[in-house]
Amino acid sequence: MTRTRTPVALLGLIAVLGAAACTPTVRLQVDPIQIYAKLDADVRVRLDKELQDLLVENPNLF
């Protein structure tokens, strides 16, 4: 009985290894995206205003 099990087990092992070798590979390539940002003058005014308020609240900051 052990002689008939060995070829069957060997064929099963070969089938499993063969199926694992045929597993498809998926590759995804994403090109870099360039983003151009422009700071608006309004942003600078807001930051200047926040800085002025901070200096009024904490005169010894600098």
Summary of the structure (lengths in Angstrom):
residues: 62
radius of gyration: 34.8
end to end distance: 91.3
largest distance: 94.7
contacts: 78
relative contact order: 0.06
helix: 60%
strand: 0%
